[in-house]
Amino acid sequence: MSEAQLSAVHVYPVKSVGGCALGEAAVEPWGLAGDRRWLLVKPDGTFLTQRHLPRMALGTAEPLPDGGIALSAAGLEPLTVPVPDPRTHRVSTVRVFQDPVELVWTEGAGSAWFSELLGREVFLAHLDDPARRRPINPRYARPGETVSLADSMPFLVTTTASLADLNSLIARGDHAHEGPLPMDRFRPNLVVDGVEPWAEDGWRKLLIGDVAFRVAKPSSRCVITTTDQRTAERGKEPLRTLAQHHRIDNKVVFGQNLIPEHTGTVRVGDPVKILE
């Protein structure tokens, strides 16, 4: 195969809302700059994802240089939301899975925009200081390592070859009409081209450009992967096929979770070297 290289970089500024592709992005200890720094919360303080509301896929958020976000969705006026100041806005603890996380809540336009998109009252909140807000599970992390509002790890890497192989399996299955699936079903940060299918299952450490990453664990997949990111409609794939053909430790997986060894910048076209 051709030399491995980084073929795509994606950030998702609002957890579980549509993100965008970038030509390059800064690698911070807790994830790509601007990735998953915002969260939608119910009035009772429960956080929301596409697991609960598939319509979240219909909104798109793009990061702005000052940390704010630009929101867009069909039928809604575009909106720019600045970073809320914790000195003047409500700061409240939200439990993100098992982790209590202090967030700064926006008031007004950002929350109203998402409430209209989703057809229910929600609030938009911001993670102001990922360096100290949310430690990574110590089973996988070193002391002091943190993550933003991603499910568990700072980065998710997938490969185009594994997606192609998965789509070939779907095409031979009983839900072939659902395929082929695009990579956006898996919401990766980094996509690698030029490796064998499922090669990522054996990676332990890799170098993307000048930035080293260690593999923390395989990425177990949930119902979000069955959600069409353009229509918010759900099907059976890819979970049905992954459950039959690609399990690790009895979990349905696709891709690998990474923790950066240091900061830097990754760029589309960067060479990818497997160190271990």
N, C-alpha and C positions, 0 to 999 in steps of 0.2 A: 504494500500500500504506500501512498505518498506520505511524506513526512507529516507528523501530527502537528496541528496548529489550532489556535483559538479561532473559531469561525463565527462566534456571536457572544455579545455581552448584553445582559438584560438587568434592569433594575425595576423594582416594584415599590414605589415610594409609600403607597398605602397598602397595608397587608391585605391580601386577597382581592385587591382591585387590579385592573389591568395596568401593566407597566409599559416600558418602552425599551427599544434596542438602542445601544450607544456604540460609538466607534471605539471609545476608551473610557475607563473609569478608574478612580482612585481606590486602592485596596486599603481599607481601614481594619483595625483589629477585629471589629464586630461585623464586618460585611463590606460590600461596595458602598461608596459614598452615596448617601441618599436612599439606600435600599431599606425598605420596611421600617421607616421611622415614624409612620403615622398608623393609626388604628381606629376602626369604627367600633363604637360602644353603645349598647342599649342603655336606656335611662336607668336601669337597675345596676349598671356597672359591668354587665356581662359583655365580653368582647365578641365580635362577629367575624366570621369568615365565610367563604363560599360553601363550606360544609352546611351552614345554616341557611344562607341566602345566595343561591346561584346568580341572582341578578347583580351581585357585586361585580361580576365579570364584565358587565356592560359599561362600566365607567373606566376611564383611563386617567392615570396620574403621571405627570412628567416632573422630574426634579428641576428646580431652579437654582441658579448659582448661590443664592443667599440662604438656601435651605427650605424655602417655600415650595409649593407645588402648583402646577397648572392642571386643572381638571377639565375633562371634556366627556361628553356622552351624547348620543343621538337624541335630539329633542330637547336638550337643555343648553342654556347659554354657557359658554366657557367661563371658568372662574379661576382666578389666582388667589391662593390662600397663603398669607405670610406665616412665618413661624411665630407661634404665640409666646409672649413673654411670661415666664413663670412668676414674675414679680407682680403682674397685673391680672393674670388669669388663674382660674381654679386649678389647683394641683390635687390630684386624687389617685389613690392606688387602685389599679385594675389587676385582677388575677389573670395572667396569660398562661393558660394550662396550669402548671403547678407553681408558677412564679408570681409573687406579688411585685408589680412594677409601678412606680410613680410616673404618671403622665400629666402633661399640661393640656387641659381641655380648651378647644376653641369654642367660641360663642358666636352665633350669628350665621354668616353666609356659608361657611364651609359645611357646618352641620346641616343647615337648611337644604343645601344643594344635594347632599347625599340622602337626606330624608325624602326629597322629591324623587330621586332616582329609585329608591328602594320601596317607596310607598309605606314607610313607617318611620317613626321618630328615632333618629340615631344621632350620636354625637361624634365629632371628629376630634381625636386626641393625638398629642405629639410626644415622642420620646426625646427629651432634651439632652440627656447625658448618658449615652450607651456605655461609656467607659466604666460606670459604677452602678448602673441600674439593674442589670440582669446577667448573673453569672451563667456560664455554660455548665451543664451537668458534669460534675467532677469525675464521673466515670470515664469521660472522654477528653476532658480539658486539663490544662495546667492551671495552677493557682493564678487568679487574677484575670483569666480570659473571660470575655463577655460576648454577648450576642445582642443584636438589635431586637426587632419584633418578629423575626423569622421563627418557624416552628421550634427549632432547637439548635441549629448550627449556623455559622456565619455565611457559608457558601454552599450552593448545590451545583455540581457539575454533571452534565450528561454528554452523550456522544451521538453524532448523527448516524453512525453505523448501527448502534443498538436500536435506535428508533426505526431504521430501515428494516432491521431483522424483525422487530416487534410487529411492524406493519405487514410484513410478509406472513407472519403467523396469524395475525388477525384476518388477512385475506383468505386463509384456508379454514377459518373457523365458522361458527354458526351465526356470527354477527358481522360478517364481512362487509355488509352495507354501511357500517359505521366508519370504516377505514377509507383511505389511510388517514391516520391522525397526525396533526402538526405538533411540533415541539412545544408549542405554548400550553398544551395540556399539562405539562410537567413543571412549568414556571421556573426554569433553571436560571441561574446567574451566568454560568459559563457553559459554552457548548464547544466540544472538541471534535475536529474532523481529522480523518487520516489514521484511524486506529481500527483494529478488528472489532466486530460486534461483541459486546459485553466485556471488552478488555478492562474496563474500569473496575470490574469486580475484584481484580487482583492488585489494583494500585494501592500503595501505602504512602508514597510521597511523590509529588510532581512539581515541576518548575514551569511556570507559565510566564514567558518573557524573563523578567528578572525576579519574579516573586515566587517564593517557595510555599507550598501548601502541604499539609499532611492530611491524610484521609482519616476521618473520625469514625464513620460508620456508613453502611448502605442507607439509602433513603427509602424508607418504607412509604408506600403510597396509599392515599385515601380516596374518598368519593370525588374530591375536586377534580381528579384526572378524568372523570367521566363527564365533565361539564364542558360543553362547547363554549369556548371563550368569546365567541362572536355572537351567539344567540342565547346563551345561558340554559340551553336545553341539555338534559342528561340522557345518557345511554348506559350500556353495559361495559363498553370498552374504554380503557385498556385493562381494567382490573380483571375481567373474565379471563383474558388470554395470559396475563402475567401470573395469575393464580395457578394456571395449568403448566406454565413453561419457565417461570423465572421467580423462584423463591430463594431467599437466603435466611437461614435460621428460622425457617417456617414463616417468614414475612414476605409479602408481595413487595418487590423493590424495583426501582428504576433510578439509576444515578447514584452518586456518592456525595456525602456531606463532607465539606472541607473546613479546616481551620488554617488561617494564614500564619506563617512563621514570622512574617514581618510585613511592613507596609510597602507600598509602591504603586505602580500603575500597570494595568493590563490593557492590551489593545487587540482589536480584531486583527488577525494575521500573525500574532505572536507565536513563535515556536513553542511547542509543548514537549517537555522531556520527562519521561517517567524515571524517577530517581530510585524508587524501590517498588 
